[in-house]
Amino acid sequence: MCGGGNRDAQRRKAEREQKEADRLARERQNELDRISRERQAIAADQASSLVRMEQEAGVTLANNLATVKDLEQRQAARISTIRADAANEASRISGQASAEAASIRSAADARAAGIAAEAEKTVKATKLAGGAASASIRALGQKQPEANTAKQTRRGARAGGSRTTQAQVQRGSGSRGRGPNLSI
């Protein structure tokens, strides 16, 4: 028997080594499978976390956009209110100014009417006075016709008796005595 018994021992030893190698390979494979499953679980967990974070980011973004829109609406409403208040105030001030202007205008019109009436009276009085003065000055400025004026003539002594004017108007009598000879 040449080497027969040894062959069996080698074969068994090889089988045992093979079994041991298979067992180690299975353990390593099991370990690799476990690591792979852990990695897959971690990757799935990370993927679900990413999806959840994206959803939360979307919700946060939607909330932020809603907040921005709400703030814009509030701001627009506030600006509209401020503009309306300013327009009302301007209208009120304009109304007051118009009322005051109308009051001032009516007072000025009344005063102007009073001044015009006074001026008219003064003008009438001045015209009357000026007309009289003008007529008087005109009359004085015209050459006045000369009428016969009374003249005193002195003549020598005469006999008594009545005296007559050129117009044969008798003045005085002889009983009165001598006096001036007046002519009209």
DAFEN-V775296 format. One line per field, one symbol per residue. ss: DSSP state (2 for helix, 1 for strand, 0 for the rest). burial: 1 if it has 9 or more other ideal C-beta (glycine too) atoms within 8 Angstrom, else 0. A space follows every 50 residues. Layout:
BEGIN
ss = ???
burial = ???
END
This chain:
BEGIN
ss = 00022222222222222222222222222222222222222222222222 22222222222222222222222222222222222222222222222222 22222222222222222222222222222222222222222000000000 0000000000001100000110000000000000
burial = 00000000000000000000000000000000000000000000000000 00000000000000000000000000000000000000000000000000 00000000000000000000000000000000000000000000000000 0000000000000010000010000000001010
END
